[in-house]
């Protein structure tokens, strides 16, 4: 296999929670936080804290400016035409539930269908099942290619006018396979369907431009992008958001309230009931600054080199079966024949290598792969070749122990 030169990002020193000699390889679950993000959070609570949108006093007005500056930063980061199309949510899970309830739940009727893929995270399956049950919708599932990509040829054959929505992962959280999103959008739109992309694993490792992709909804979580937990983004086309009813009722999402009749604020406020995660939003802003300071192209080259190194070395171990395509983005799933992935992860942990083992919230994918679980190593800007070598040494040890 061609081994691209590892781009020496060498960002480990930015991450106060990663001790020397610990190979943290679980970024697909959640990324560690760089000092600028930790500092932004500390400063927000320790120096500049106040509520947003309501206060007349200067501190609150300043916080509101910072909060809305973060919204513009997010819009710029994902190429959204307007910051009003950026809705702050708790994470990708809430973003998808919001679209399921407020778009699918109100626009789709009995007989309409939703098209998903076999590799979706449960958060891009269950919300659609819930609305399908309520509204009498059908669900269909696009199969995978032999190397673990969403099979767009199959999707093109399957899609019908009854399909009103397609919802797909931009990058698989298990296999790292990257969707040809432009083609998926073309296929969906040619059939008259809207398309939501789950960008959780894409935004930390690929430059994303929702306008160029042409999709209708895009969601991601802040905590996988080196930002805080509890904050995420739903981007939606303005004409779609404008036509959607509120998600939750409460403060901030209204225009005027009376017992006779309440009217709602325009998006994005309509979808942001209650006091928002103010500090989370500021932390997300700092995370985007951090990631763009390195550059997503540089991150992509770096992670591609780590994936190549890992797949090459793990592939030489007889008992290892690699899953997913060779050009997966930042994520390598594998099984060691005859060894439960939990045992693999436990033995690796003894060697100070942290990986994830389990079904990764993708049980239908596990079934399609014919496994109960996988071991998954996933990479970030703090990882280097030494982490991969520690992983490989650990898996060799597993192989010897169970050999
Ligand atoms: N989709 C994908 C592809 C994911 O990797 C995850 C997180 N593992 C989610 C959705 C859900 O994200 P969250 O739990 O942050 O809402």
Boltz pocket constraint, residues with backbone or C-beta under 6 A from the ligand:
constraints:
  - pocket:
      binder: B
      contacts: [[A, 28], [A, 29], [A, 90], [A, 91], [A, 92], [A, 93], [A, 94], [A, 121], [A, 123], [A, 124], [A, 169], [A, 171], [A, 172], [A, 173], [A, 198], [A, 200], [A, 201], [A, 221], [A, 360], [A, 361]]
      max_distance: 6.0
